[in-house]
Amino acid sequence: MQRILRWLEIPIHVLLWLGIVAAFLMMMHVTADVTARTVFNSPIEGTTEFVSAYYMVAVAYLPWAWIARNDGHIRVDVFTSFLPPRAIEWVDIGAKILTTAYVSFFVWRATMRAIEQYYAGEVWQAGTKYLAIWPSRWVLPVAGTMMVIYLVLRVVADLSAAVRR
């Protein structure tokens, strides 16, 4: 199990770095737009639409598996601080199972929506042109699926370790 989890490090880090690159590109794109608007009185057409449809989606969702891998999700230790370590371990496993269930449902709905928007050829009007949005709908299913895969494997590994103790 640990070998599979180590193998998943590669796609998890690839998604993280894609999110970081998207954040950098978003900053450069917005800076160029503000500069063009201020200095040349000619903004870059479609910046707002591109930023909100592509960059922000990538920045928000692509690092999900990395966050799960590092236990970077929200934790409320106030409620578990009085529990013994063994009980905290089981609460963490339960939280991972609930998170897996929720994210799985989210991925399923996001995938259905991505398929619908693909067939509809979803576009947004960006100034005088149209920007294809449907490709960005696939970021959520990809990032969420990677998170679910990682969480399922972590739950199995954590359960086997907890049962052995």
Phi and psi in radians as a Rosetta constraint file:
Dihedral C 1 N 2 CA 2 C 2 CIRCULARHARMONIC -1.105 0.35
Dihedral N 2 CA 2 C 2 N 3 CIRCULARHARMONIC -0.574 0.35
Dihedral C 2 N 3 CA 3 C 3 CIRCULARHARMONIC -1.154 0.35
Dihedral N 3 CA 3 C 3 N 4 CIRCULARHARMONIC -0.715 0.35
Dihedral C 3 N 4 CA 4 C 4 CIRCULARHARMONIC -1.148 0.35
Dihedral N 4 CA 4 C 4 N 5 CIRCULARHARMONIC -0.745 0.35
Dihedral C 4 N 5 CA 5 C 5 CIRCULARHARMONIC -1.076 0.35
Dihedral N 5 CA 5 C 5 N 6 CIRCULARHARMONIC -0.677 0.35
Dihedral C 5 N 6 CA 6 C 6 CIRCULARHARMONIC -1.159 0.35
Dihedral N 6 CA 6 C 6 N 7 CIRCULARHARMONIC -0.660 0.35
Dihedral C 6 N 7 CA 7 C 7 CIRCULARHARMONIC -1.113 0.35
Dihedral N 7 CA 7 C 7 N 8 CIRCULARHARMONIC -0.611 0.35
Dihedral C 7 N 8 CA 8 C 8 CIRCULARHARMONIC -1.186 0.35
Dihedral N 8 CA 8 C 8 N 9 CIRCULARHARMONIC -0.257 0.35
Dihedral C 8 N 9 CA 9 C 9 CIRCULARHARMONIC -0.983 0.35
Dihedral N 9 CA 9 C 9 N 10 CIRCULARHARMONIC -0.632 0.35
Dihedral C 9 N 10 CA 10 C 10 CIRCULARHARMONIC -1.115 0.35
Dihedral N 10 CA 10 C 10 N 11 CIRCULARHARMONIC -1.010 0.35
Dihedral C 10 N 11 CA 11 C 11 CIRCULARHARMONIC -1.144 0.35
Dihedral N 11 CA 11 C 11 N 12 CIRCULARHARMONIC -0.532 0.35
Dihedral C 11 N 12 CA 12 C 12 CIRCULARHARMONIC -1.104 0.35
Dihedral N 12 CA 12 C 12 N 13 CIRCULARHARMONIC -0.782 0.35
Dihedral C 12 N 13 CA 13 C 13 CIRCULARHARMONIC -1.241 0.35
Dihedral N 13 CA 13 C 13 N 14 CIRCULARHARMONIC -0.577 0.35
Dihedral C 13 N 14 CA 14 C 14 CIRCULARHARMONIC -1.077 0.35
Dihedral N 14 CA 14 C 14 N 15 CIRCULARHARMONIC -0.801 0.35
Dihedral C 14 N 15 CA 15 C 15 CIRCULARHARMONIC -1.114 0.35
Dihedral N 15 CA 15 C 15 N 16 CIRCULARHARMONIC -0.713 0.35
Dihedral C 15 N 16 CA 16 C 16 CIRCULARHARMONIC -1.037 0.35
Dihedral N 16 CA 16 C 16 N 17 CIRCULARHARMONIC -0.845 0.35
Dihedral C 16 N 17 CA 17 C 17 CIRCULARHARMONIC -1.173 0.35
Dihedral N 17 CA 17 C 17 N 18 CIRCULARHARMONIC -0.574 0.35
Dihedral C 17 N 18 CA 18 C 18 CIRCULARHARMONIC -1.114 0.35
Dihedral N 18 CA 18 C 18 N 19 CIRCULARHARMONIC -0.680 0.35
Dihedral C 18 N 19 CA 19 C 19 CIRCULARHARMONIC -1.125 0.35
Dihedral N 19 CA 19 C 19 N 20 CIRCULARHARMONIC -0.710 0.35
Dihedral C 19 N 20 CA 20 C 20 CIRCULARHARMONIC -1.144 0.35
Dihedral N 20 CA 20 C 20 N 21 CIRCULARHARMONIC -0.758 0.35
Dihedral C 20 N 21 CA 21 C 21 CIRCULARHARMONIC -1.091 0.35
Dihedral N 21 CA 21 C 21 N 22 CIRCULARHARMONIC -0.712 0.35
Dihedral C 21 N 22 CA 22 C 22 CIRCULARHARMONIC -1.076 0.35
Dihedral N 22 CA 22 C 22 N 23 CIRCULARHARMONIC -0.688 0.35
Dihedral C 22 N 23 CA 23 C 23 CIRCULARHARMONIC -1.114 0.35
Dihedral N 23 CA 23 C 23 N 24 CIRCULARHARMONIC -0.758 0.35
Dihedral C 23 N 24 CA 24 C 24 CIRCULARHARMONIC -1.110 0.35
Dihedral N 24 CA 24 C 24 N 25 CIRCULARHARMONIC -0.809 0.35
Dihedral C 24 N 25 CA 25 C 25 CIRCULARHARMONIC -1.103 0.35
Dihedral N 25 CA 25 C 25 N 26 CIRCULARHARMONIC -0.640 0.35
Dihedral C 25 N 26 CA 26 C 26 CIRCULARHARMONIC -1.092 0.35
Dihedral N 26 CA 26 C 26 N 27 CIRCULARHARMONIC -0.776 0.35
Dihedral C 26 N 27 CA 27 C 27 CIRCULARHARMONIC -1.077 0.35
Dihedral N 27 CA 27 C 27 N 28 CIRCULARHARMONIC -0.745 0.35
Dihedral C 27 N 28 CA 28 C 28 CIRCULARHARMONIC -1.167 0.35
Dihedral N 28 CA 28 C 28 N 29 CIRCULARHARMONIC -0.728 0.35
Dihedral C 28 N 29 CA 29 C 29 CIRCULARHARMONIC -1.106 0.35
Dihedral N 29 CA 29 C 29 N 30 CIRCULARHARMONIC -0.812 0.35
Dihedral C 29 N 30 CA 30 C 30 CIRCULARHARMONIC -1.165 0.35
Dihedral N 30 CA 30 C 30 N 31 CIRCULARHARMONIC -0.706 0.35
Dihedral C 30 N 31 CA 31 C 31 CIRCULARHARMONIC -1.076 0.35
Dihedral N 31 CA 31 C 31 N 32 CIRCULARHARMONIC -0.767 0.35
Dihedral C 31 N 32 CA 32 C 32 CIRCULARHARMONIC -1.104 0.35
Dihedral N 32 CA 32 C 32 N 33 CIRCULARHARMONIC -0.695 0.35
Dihedral C 32 N 33 CA 33 C 33 CIRCULARHARMONIC -1.136 0.35
Dihedral N 33 CA 33 C 33 N 34 CIRCULARHARMONIC -0.800 0.35
Dihedral C 33 N 34 CA 34 C 34 CIRCULARHARMONIC -1.119 0.35
Dihedral N 34 CA 34 C 34 N 35 CIRCULARHARMONIC -0.727 0.35
Dihedral C 34 N 35 CA 35 C 35 CIRCULARHARMONIC -1.100 0.35
Dihedral N 35 CA 35 C 35 N 36 CIRCULARHARMONIC -0.814 0.35
Dihedral C 35 N 36 CA 36 C 36 CIRCULARHARMONIC -1.099 0.35
Dihedral N 36 CA 36 C 36 N 37 CIRCULARHARMONIC -0.694 0.35
Dihedral C 36 N 37 CA 37 C 37 CIRCULARHARMONIC -1.204 0.35
Dihedral N 37 CA 37 C 37 N 38 CIRCULARHARMONIC -0.721 0.35
Dihedral C 37 N 38 CA 38 C 38 CIRCULARHARMONIC -1.358 0.35
Dihedral N 38 CA 38 C 38 N 39 CIRCULARHARMONIC -0.836 0.35
Dihedral C 38 N 39 CA 39 C 39 CIRCULARHARMONIC -1.419 0.35
Dihedral N 39 CA 39 C 39 N 40 CIRCULARHARMONIC -0.772 0.35
Dihedral C 39 N 40 CA 40 C 40 CIRCULARHARMONIC -1.847 0.35
Dihedral N 40 CA 40 C 40 N 41 CIRCULARHARMONIC -0.022 0.35
Dihedral C 40 N 41 CA 41 C 41 CIRCULARHARMONIC 0.959 0.35
Dihedral N 41 CA 41 C 41 N 42 CIRCULARHARMONIC 0.630 0.35
Dihedral C 41 N 42 CA 42 C 42 CIRCULARHARMONIC -2.548 0.35
Dihedral N 42 CA 42 C 42 N 43 CIRCULARHARMONIC 1.583 0.35
Dihedral C 42 N 43 CA 43 C 43 CIRCULARHARMONIC -1.169 0.35
Dihedral N 43 CA 43 C 43 N 44 CIRCULARHARMONIC 2.783 0.35
Dihedral C 43 N 44 CA 44 C 44 CIRCULARHARMONIC -1.367 0.35
Dihedral N 44 CA 44 C 44 N 45 CIRCULARHARMONIC 2.122 0.35
Dihedral C 44 N 45 CA 45 C 45 CIRCULARHARMONIC -1.142 0.35
Dihedral N 45 CA 45 C 45 N 46 CIRCULARHARMONIC 2.286 0.35
Dihedral C 45 N 46 CA 46 C 46 CIRCULARHARMONIC 1.494 0.35
Dihedral N 46 CA 46 C 46 N 47 CIRCULARHARMONIC 0.152 0.35
Dihedral C 46 N 47 CA 47 C 47 CIRCULARHARMONIC -1.054 0.35
Dihedral N 47 CA 47 C 47 N 48 CIRCULARHARMONIC -0.854 0.35
Dihedral C 47 N 48 CA 48 C 48 CIRCULARHARMONIC -1.038 0.35
Dihedral N 48 CA 48 C 48 N 49 CIRCULARHARMONIC -0.779 0.35
Dihedral C 48 N 49 CA 49 C 49 CIRCULARHARMONIC -1.153 0.35
Dihedral N 49 CA 49 C 49 N 50 CIRCULARHARMONIC -0.761 0.35
Dihedral C 49 N 50 CA 50 C 50 CIRCULARHARMONIC -1.159 0.35
Dihedral N 50 CA 50 C 50 N 51 CIRCULARHARMONIC -0.744 0.35
Dihedral C 50 N 51 CA 51 C 51 CIRCULARHARMONIC -1.067 0.35
Dihedral N 51 CA 51 C 51 N 52 CIRCULARHARMONIC -0.831 0.35
Dihedral C 51 N 52 CA 52 C 52 CIRCULARHARMONIC -1.306 0.35
Dihedral N 52 CA 52 C 52 N 53 CIRCULARHARMONIC -0.511 0.35
Dihedral C 52 N 53 CA 53 C 53 CIRCULARHARMONIC -1.543 0.35
Dihedral N 53 CA 53 C 53 N 54 CIRCULARHARMONIC -0.544 0.35
Dihedral C 53 N 54 CA 54 C 54 CIRCULARHARMONIC -1.995 0.35
Dihedral N 54 CA 54 C 54 N 55 CIRCULARHARMONIC -1.078 0.35
Dihedral C 54 N 55 CA 55 C 55 CIRCULARHARMONIC -1.068 0.35
Dihedral N 55 CA 55 C 55 N 56 CIRCULARHARMONIC -0.887 0.35
Dihedral C 55 N 56 CA 56 C 56 CIRCULARHARMONIC -1.122 0.35
Dihedral N 56 CA 56 C 56 N 57 CIRCULARHARMONIC -0.653 0.35
Dihedral C 56 N 57 CA 57 C 57 CIRCULARHARMONIC -1.110 0.35
Dihedral N 57 CA 57 C 57 N 58 CIRCULARHARMONIC -0.787 0.35
Dihedral C 57 N 58 CA 58 C 58 CIRCULARHARMONIC -1.116 0.35
Dihedral N 58 CA 58 C 58 N 59 CIRCULARHARMONIC -0.774 0.35
Dihedral C 58 N 59 CA 59 C 59 CIRCULARHARMONIC -1.123 0.35
Dihedral N 59 CA 59 C 59 N 60 CIRCULARHARMONIC -0.684 0.35
Dihedral C 59 N 60 CA 60 C 60 CIRCULARHARMONIC -1.344 0.35
Dihedral N 60 CA 60 C 60 N 61 CIRCULARHARMONIC -0.618 0.35
Dihedral C 60 N 61 CA 61 C 61 CIRCULARHARMONIC -1.891 0.35
Dihedral N 61 CA 61 C 61 N 62 CIRCULARHARMONIC -0.585 0.35
Dihedral C 61 N 62 CA 62 C 62 CIRCULARHARMONIC -1.035 0.35
Dihedral N 62 CA 62 C 62 N 63 CIRCULARHARMONIC -0.592 0.35
Dihedral C 62 N 63 CA 63 C 63 CIRCULARHARMONIC -1.391 0.35
Dihedral N 63 CA 63 C 63 N 64 CIRCULARHARMONIC 0.080 0.35
Dihedral C 63 N 64 CA 64 C 64 CIRCULARHARMONIC -0.918 0.35
Dihedral N 64 CA 64 C 64 N 65 CIRCULARHARMONIC -0.836 0.35
Dihedral C 64 N 65 CA 65 C 65 CIRCULARHARMONIC -1.139 0.35
Dihedral N 65 CA 65 C 65 N 66 CIRCULARHARMONIC -0.641 0.35
Dihedral C 65 N 66 CA 66 C 66 CIRCULARHARMONIC -1.133 0.35
Dihedral N 66 CA 66 C 66 N 67 CIRCULARHARMONIC -0.697 0.35
Dihedral C 66 N 67 CA 67 C 67 CIRCULARHARMONIC -1.099 0.35
Dihedral N 67 CA 67 C 67 N 68 CIRCULARHARMONIC -0.772 0.35
Dihedral C 67 N 68 CA 68 C 68 CIRCULARHARMONIC -1.110 0.35
Dihedral N 68 CA 68 C 68 N 69 CIRCULARHARMONIC -0.712 0.35
Dihedral C 68 N 69 CA 69 C 69 CIRCULARHARMONIC -1.079 0.35
Dihedral N 69 CA 69 C 69 N 70 CIRCULARHARMONIC -0.632 0.35
Dihedral C 69 N 70 CA 70 C 70 CIRCULARHARMONIC -1.687 0.35
Dihedral N 70 CA 70 C 70 N 71 CIRCULARHARMONIC 0.214 0.35
Dihedral C 70 N 71 CA 71 C 71 CIRCULARHARMONIC 0.858 0.35
Dihedral N 71 CA 71 C 71 N 72 CIRCULARHARMONIC 0.748 0.35
Dihedral C 71 N 72 CA 72 C 72 CIRCULARHARMONIC -1.560 0.35
Dihedral N 72 CA 72 C 72 N 73 CIRCULARHARMONIC 0.088 0.35
Dihedral C 72 N 73 CA 73 C 73 CIRCULARHARMONIC -1.288 0.35
Dihedral N 73 CA 73 C 73 N 74 CIRCULARHARMONIC 2.975 0.35
Dihedral C 73 N 74 CA 74 C 74 CIRCULARHARMONIC -1.177 0.35
Dihedral N 74 CA 74 C 74 N 75 CIRCULARHARMONIC 2.317 0.35
Dihedral C 74 N 75 CA 75 C 75 CIRCULARHARMONIC -2.230 0.35
Dihedral N 75 CA 75 C 75 N 76 CIRCULARHARMONIC 2.492 0.35
Dihedral C 75 N 76 CA 76 C 76 CIRCULARHARMONIC -2.026 0.35
Dihedral N 76 CA 76 C 76 N 77 CIRCULARHARMONIC 1.467 0.35
Dihedral C 76 N 77 CA 77 C 77 CIRCULARHARMONIC -1.248 0.35
Dihedral N 77 CA 77 C 77 N 78 CIRCULARHARMONIC -0.253 0.35
Dihedral C 77 N 78 CA 78 C 78 CIRCULARHARMONIC -1.018 0.35
Dihedral N 78 CA 78 C 78 N 79 CIRCULARHARMONIC -0.653 0.35
Dihedral C 78 N 79 CA 79 C 79 CIRCULARHARMONIC -1.428 0.35
Dihedral N 79 CA 79 C 79 N 80 CIRCULARHARMONIC -0.350 0.35
Dihedral C 79 N 80 CA 80 C 80 CIRCULARHARMONIC -1.953 0.35
Dihedral N 80 CA 80 C 80 N 81 CIRCULARHARMONIC -0.059 0.35
Dihedral C 80 N 81 CA 81 C 81 CIRCULARHARMONIC -1.103 0.35
Dihedral N 81 CA 81 C 81 N 82 CIRCULARHARMONIC -0.442 0.35
Dihedral C 81 N 82 CA 82 C 82 CIRCULARHARMONIC -1.518 0.35
Dihedral N 82 CA 82 C 82 N 83 CIRCULARHARMONIC -0.130 0.35
Dihedral C 82 N 83 CA 83 C 83 CIRCULARHARMONIC -1.435 0.35
Dihedral N 83 CA 83 C 83 N 84 CIRCULARHARMONIC 2.666 0.35
Dihedral C 83 N 84 CA 84 C 84 CIRCULARHARMONIC -1.218 0.35
Dihedral N 84 CA 84 C 84 N 85 CIRCULARHARMONIC 2.766 0.35
Dihedral C 84 N 85 CA 85 C 85 CIRCULARHARMONIC -0.958 0.35
Dihedral N 85 CA 85 C 85 N 86 CIRCULARHARMONIC -0.655 0.35
Dihedral C 85 N 86 CA 86 C 86 CIRCULARHARMONIC -1.116 0.35
Dihedral N 86 CA 86 C 86 N 87 CIRCULARHARMONIC -0.712 0.35
Dihedral C 86 N 87 CA 87 C 87 CIRCULARHARMONIC -1.187 0.35
Dihedral N 87 CA 87 C 87 N 88 CIRCULARHARMONIC -0.671 0.35
Dihedral C 87 N 88 CA 88 C 88 CIRCULARHARMONIC -1.090 0.35
Dihedral N 88 CA 88 C 88 N 89 CIRCULARHARMONIC -0.684 0.35
Dihedral C 88 N 89 CA 89 C 89 CIRCULARHARMONIC -1.040 0.35
Dihedral N 89 CA 89 C 89 N 90 CIRCULARHARMONIC -0.765 0.35
Dihedral C 89 N 90 CA 90 C 90 CIRCULARHARMONIC -1.232 0.35
Dihedral N 90 CA 90 C 90 N 91 CIRCULARHARMONIC -0.596 0.35
Dihedral C 90 N 91 CA 91 C 91 CIRCULARHARMONIC -1.137 0.35
Dihedral N 91 CA 91 C 91 N 92 CIRCULARHARMONIC -0.722 0.35
Dihedral C 91 N 92 CA 92 C 92 CIRCULARHARMONIC -1.088 0.35
Dihedral N 92 CA 92 C 92 N 93 CIRCULARHARMONIC -0.706 0.35
Dihedral C 92 N 93 CA 93 C 93 CIRCULARHARMONIC -1.112 0.35
Dihedral N 93 CA 93 C 93 N 94 CIRCULARHARMONIC -0.775 0.35
Dihedral C 93 N 94 CA 94 C 94 CIRCULARHARMONIC -1.060 0.35
Dihedral N 94 CA 94 C 94 N 95 CIRCULARHARMONIC -0.720 0.35
Dihedral C 94 N 95 CA 95 C 95 CIRCULARHARMONIC -1.118 0.35
Dihedral N 95 CA 95 C 95 N 96 CIRCULARHARMONIC -0.688 0.35
Dihedral C 95 N 96 CA 96 C 96 CIRCULARHARMONIC -1.137 0.35
Dihedral N 96 CA 96 C 96 N 97 CIRCULARHARMONIC -0.661 0.35
Dihedral C 96 N 97 CA 97 C 97 CIRCULARHARMONIC -1.146 0.35
Dihedral N 97 CA 97 C 97 N 98 CIRCULARHARMONIC -0.783 0.35
Dihedral C 97 N 98 CA 98 C 98 CIRCULARHARMONIC -1.118 0.35
Dihedral N 98 CA 98 C 98 N 99 CIRCULARHARMONIC -0.724 0.35
Dihedral C 98 N 99 CA 99 C 99 CIRCULARHARMONIC -1.088 0.35
Dihedral N 99 CA 99 C 99 N 100 CIRCULARHARMONIC -0.741 0.35
Dihedral C 99 N 100 CA 100 C 100 CIRCULARHARMONIC -1.056 0.35
Dihedral N 100 CA 100 C 100 N 101 CIRCULARHARMONIC -0.769 0.35
Dihedral C 100 N 101 CA 101 C 101 CIRCULARHARMONIC -1.100 0.35
Dihedral N 101 CA 101 C 101 N 102 CIRCULARHARMONIC -0.809 0.35
Dihedral C 101 N 102 CA 102 C 102 CIRCULARHARMONIC -1.124 0.35
Dihedral N 102 CA 102 C 102 N 103 CIRCULARHARMONIC -0.844 0.35
Dihedral C 102 N 103 CA 103 C 103 CIRCULARHARMONIC -1.144 0.35
Dihedral N 103 CA 103 C 103 N 104 CIRCULARHARMONIC -0.599 0.35
Dihedral C 103 N 104 CA 104 C 104 CIRCULARHARMONIC -1.082 0.35
Dihedral N 104 CA 104 C 104 N 105 CIRCULARHARMONIC -0.774 0.35
Dihedral C 104 N 105 CA 105 C 105 CIRCULARHARMONIC -1.096 0.35
Dihedral N 105 CA 105 C 105 N 106 CIRCULARHARMONIC -0.752 0.35
Dihedral C 105 N 106 CA 106 C 106 CIRCULARHARMONIC -1.044 0.35
Dihedral N 106 CA 106 C 106 N 107 CIRCULARHARMONIC -0.775 0.35
Dihedral C 106 N 107 CA 107 C 107 CIRCULARHARMONIC -1.123 0.35
Dihedral N 107 CA 107 C 107 N 108 CIRCULARHARMONIC -0.747 0.35
Dihedral C 107 N 108 CA 108 C 108 CIRCULARHARMONIC -1.041 0.35
Dihedral N 108 CA 108 C 108 N 109 CIRCULARHARMONIC -0.848 0.35
Dihedral C 108 N 109 CA 109 C 109 CIRCULARHARMONIC -1.150 0.35
Dihedral N 109 CA 109 C 109 N 110 CIRCULARHARMONIC -0.700 0.35
Dihedral C 109 N 110 CA 110 C 110 CIRCULARHARMONIC -1.134 0.35
Dihedral N 110 CA 110 C 110 N 111 CIRCULARHARMONIC -0.646 0.35
Dihedral C 110 N 111 CA 111 C 111 CIRCULARHARMONIC -1.156 0.35
Dihedral N 111 CA 111 C 111 N 112 CIRCULARHARMONIC -0.773 0.35
Dihedral C 111 N 112 CA 112 C 112 CIRCULARHARMONIC -1.049 0.35
Dihedral N 112 CA 112 C 112 N 113 CIRCULARHARMONIC -0.730 0.35
Dihedral C 112 N 113 CA 113 C 113 CIRCULARHARMONIC -1.165 0.35
Dihedral N 113 CA 113 C 113 N 114 CIRCULARHARMONIC -0.707 0.35
Dihedral C 113 N 114 CA 114 C 114 CIRCULARHARMONIC -1.096 0.35
Dihedral N 114 CA 114 C 114 N 115 CIRCULARHARMONIC -0.701 0.35
Dihedral C 114 N 115 CA 115 C 115 CIRCULARHARMONIC -1.123 0.35
Dihedral N 115 CA 115 C 115 N 116 CIRCULARHARMONIC -0.789 0.35
Dihedral C 115 N 116 CA 116 C 116 CIRCULARHARMONIC -1.028 0.35
Dihedral N 116 CA 116 C 116 N 117 CIRCULARHARMONIC -0.810 0.35
Dihedral C 116 N 117 CA 117 C 117 CIRCULARHARMONIC -1.240 0.35
Dihedral N 117 CA 117 C 117 N 118 CIRCULARHARMONIC -0.512 0.35
Dihedral C 117 N 118 CA 118 C 118 CIRCULARHARMONIC -1.102 0.35
Dihedral N 118 CA 118 C 118 N 119 CIRCULARHARMONIC -0.865 0.35
Dihedral C 118 N 119 CA 119 C 119 CIRCULARHARMONIC -1.200 0.35
Dihedral N 119 CA 119 C 119 N 120 CIRCULARHARMONIC -0.505 0.35
Dihedral C 119 N 120 CA 120 C 120 CIRCULARHARMONIC -1.381 0.35
Dihedral N 120 CA 120 C 120 N 121 CIRCULARHARMONIC -0.286 0.35
Dihedral C 120 N 121 CA 121 C 121 CIRCULARHARMONIC 1.153 0.35
Dihedral N 121 CA 121 C 121 N 122 CIRCULARHARMONIC 0.805 0.35
Dihedral C 121 N 122 CA 122 C 122 CIRCULARHARMONIC -0.915 0.35
Dihedral N 122 CA 122 C 122 N 123 CIRCULARHARMONIC 2.258 0.35
Dihedral C 122 N 123 CA 123 C 123 CIRCULARHARMONIC -2.391 0.35
Dihedral N 123 CA 123 C 123 N 124 CIRCULARHARMONIC 2.721 0.35
Dihedral C 123 N 124 CA 124 C 124 CIRCULARHARMONIC -2.060 0.35
Dihedral N 124 CA 124 C 124 N 125 CIRCULARHARMONIC 2.519 0.35
Dihedral C 124 N 125 CA 125 C 125 CIRCULARHARMONIC -1.339 0.35
Dihedral N 125 CA 125 C 125 N 126 CIRCULARHARMONIC 2.216 0.35
Dihedral C 125 N 126 CA 126 C 126 CIRCULARHARMONIC -2.175 0.35
Dihedral N 126 CA 126 C 126 N 127 CIRCULARHARMONIC 1.569 0.35
Dihedral C 126 N 127 CA 127 C 127 CIRCULARHARMONIC 1.243 0.35
Dihedral N 127 CA 127 C 127 N 128 CIRCULARHARMONIC -2.085 0.35
Dihedral C 127 N 128 CA 128 C 128 CIRCULARHARMONIC -1.708 0.35
Dihedral N 128 CA 128 C 128 N 129 CIRCULARHARMONIC 0.016 0.35
Dihedral C 128 N 129 CA 129 C 129 CIRCULARHARMONIC -2.073 0.35
Dihedral N 129 CA 129 C 129 N 130 CIRCULARHARMONIC 3.097 0.35
Dihedral C 129 N 130 CA 130 C 130 CIRCULARHARMONIC -2.065 0.35
Dihedral N 130 CA 130 C 130 N 131 CIRCULARHARMONIC 2.425 0.35
Dihedral C 130 N 131 CA 131 C 131 CIRCULARHARMONIC -1.963 0.35
Dihedral N 131 CA 131 C 131 N 132 CIRCULARHARMONIC 2.133 0.35
Dihedral C 131 N 132 CA 132 C 132 CIRCULARHARMONIC -1.183 0.35
Dihedral N 132 CA 132 C 132 N 133 CIRCULARHARMONIC 2.146 0.35
Dihedral C 132 N 133 CA 133 C 133 CIRCULARHARMONIC -1.806 0.35
Dihedral N 133 CA 133 C 133 N 134 CIRCULARHARMONIC -0.443 0.35
Dihedral C 133 N 134 CA 134 C 134 CIRCULARHARMONIC -0.933 0.35
Dihedral N 134 CA 134 C 134 N 135 CIRCULARHARMONIC -0.575 0.35
Dihedral C 134 N 135 CA 135 C 135 CIRCULARHARMONIC -1.095 0.35
Dihedral N 135 CA 135 C 135 N 136 CIRCULARHARMONIC -0.588 0.35
Dihedral C 135 N 136 CA 136 C 136 CIRCULARHARMONIC -1.208 0.35
Dihedral N 136 CA 136 C 136 N 137 CIRCULARHARMONIC -0.318 0.35
Dihedral C 136 N 137 CA 137 C 137 CIRCULARHARMONIC -1.171 0.35
Dihedral N 137 CA 137 C 137 N 138 CIRCULARHARMONIC -0.309 0.35
Dihedral C 137 N 138 CA 138 C 138 CIRCULARHARMONIC -1.496 0.35
Dihedral N 138 CA 138 C 138 N 139 CIRCULARHARMONIC -0.168 0.35
Dihedral C 138 N 139 CA 139 C 139 CIRCULARHARMONIC -1.114 0.35
Dihedral N 139 CA 139 C 139 N 140 CIRCULARHARMONIC -0.762 0.35
Dihedral C 139 N 140 CA 140 C 140 CIRCULARHARMONIC -1.087 0.35
Dihedral N 140 CA 140 C 140 N 141 CIRCULARHARMONIC -0.867 0.35
Dihedral C 140 N 141 CA 141 C 141 CIRCULARHARMONIC -1.066 0.35
Dihedral N 141 CA 141 C 141 N 142 CIRCULARHARMONIC -0.677 0.35
Dihedral C 141 N 142 CA 142 C 142 CIRCULARHARMONIC -1.162 0.35
Dihedral N 142 CA 142 C 142 N 143 CIRCULARHARMONIC -0.885 0.35
Dihedral C 142 N 143 CA 143 C 143 CIRCULARHARMONIC -1.133 0.35
Dihedral N 143 CA 143 C 143 N 144 CIRCULARHARMONIC -0.741 0.35
Dihedral C 143 N 144 CA 144 C 144 CIRCULARHARMONIC -1.159 0.35
Dihedral N 144 CA 144 C 144 N 145 CIRCULARHARMONIC -0.675 0.35
Dihedral C 144 N 145 CA 145 C 145 CIRCULARHARMONIC -1.108 0.35
Dihedral N 145 CA 145 C 145 N 146 CIRCULARHARMONIC -0.730 0.35
Dihedral C 145 N 146 CA 146 C 146 CIRCULARHARMONIC -1.104 0.35
Dihedral N 146 CA 146 C 146 N 147 CIRCULARHARMONIC -0.688 0.35
Dihedral C 146 N 147 CA 147 C 147 CIRCULARHARMONIC -1.137 0.35
Dihedral N 147 CA 147 C 147 N 148 CIRCULARHARMONIC -0.751 0.35
Dihedral C 147 N 148 CA 148 C 148 CIRCULARHARMONIC -1.101 0.35
Dihedral N 148 CA 148 C 148 N 149 CIRCULARHARMONIC -0.787 0.35
Dihedral C 148 N 149 CA 149 C 149 CIRCULARHARMONIC -1.010 0.35
Dihedral N 149 CA 149 C 149 N 150 CIRCULARHARMONIC -0.829 0.35
Dihedral C 149 N 150 CA 150 C 150 CIRCULARHARMONIC -1.090 0.35
Dihedral N 150 CA 150 C 150 N 151 CIRCULARHARMONIC -0.801 0.35
Dihedral C 150 N 151 CA 151 C 151 CIRCULARHARMONIC -1.118 0.35
Dihedral N 151 CA 151 C 151 N 152 CIRCULARHARMONIC -0.702 0.35
Dihedral C 151 N 152 CA 152 C 152 CIRCULARHARMONIC -1.061 0.35
Dihedral N 152 CA 152 C 152 N 153 CIRCULARHARMONIC -0.809 0.35
Dihedral C 152 N 153 CA 153 C 153 CIRCULARHARMONIC -1.138 0.35
Dihedral N 153 CA 153 C 153 N 154 CIRCULARHARMONIC -0.667 0.35
Dihedral C 153 N 154 CA 154 C 154 CIRCULARHARMONIC -1.144 0.35
Dihedral N 154 CA 154 C 154 N 155 CIRCULARHARMONIC -0.706 0.35
Dihedral C 154 N 155 CA 155 C 155 CIRCULARHARMONIC -1.086 0.35
Dihedral N 155 CA 155 C 155 N 156 CIRCULARHARMONIC -0.780 0.35
Dihedral C 155 N 156 CA 156 C 156 CIRCULARHARMONIC -1.071 0.35
Dihedral N 156 CA 156 C 156 N 157 CIRCULARHARMONIC -0.797 0.35
Dihedral C 156 N 157 CA 157 C 157 CIRCULARHARMONIC -1.124 0.35
Dihedral N 157 CA 157 C 157 N 158 CIRCULARHARMONIC -0.769 0.35
Dihedral C 157 N 158 CA 158 C 158 CIRCULARHARMONIC -1.158 0.35
Dihedral N 158 CA 158 C 158 N 159 CIRCULARHARMONIC -0.700 0.35
Dihedral C 158 N 159 CA 159 C 159 CIRCULARHARMONIC -1.128 0.35
Dihedral N 159 CA 159 C 159 N 160 CIRCULARHARMONIC -0.760 0.35
Dihedral C 159 N 160 CA 160 C 160 CIRCULARHARMONIC -1.146 0.35
Dihedral N 160 CA 160 C 160 N 161 CIRCULARHARMONIC -0.637 0.35
Dihedral C 160 N 161 CA 161 C 161 CIRCULARHARMONIC -1.213 0.35
Dihedral N 161 CA 161 C 161 N 162 CIRCULARHARMONIC -0.690 0.35
Dihedral C 161 N 162 CA 162 C 162 CIRCULARHARMONIC -1.199 0.35
Dihedral N 162 CA 162 C 162 N 163 CIRCULARHARMONIC -0.657 0.35
Dihedral C 162 N 163 CA 163 C 163 CIRCULARHARMONIC -1.227 0.35
Dihedral N 163 CA 163 C 163 N 164 CIRCULARHARMONIC -0.609 0.35
Dihedral C 163 N 164 CA 164 C 164 CIRCULARHARMONIC -1.177 0.35
Dihedral N 164 CA 164 C 164 N 165 CIRCULARHARMONIC -0.434 0.35
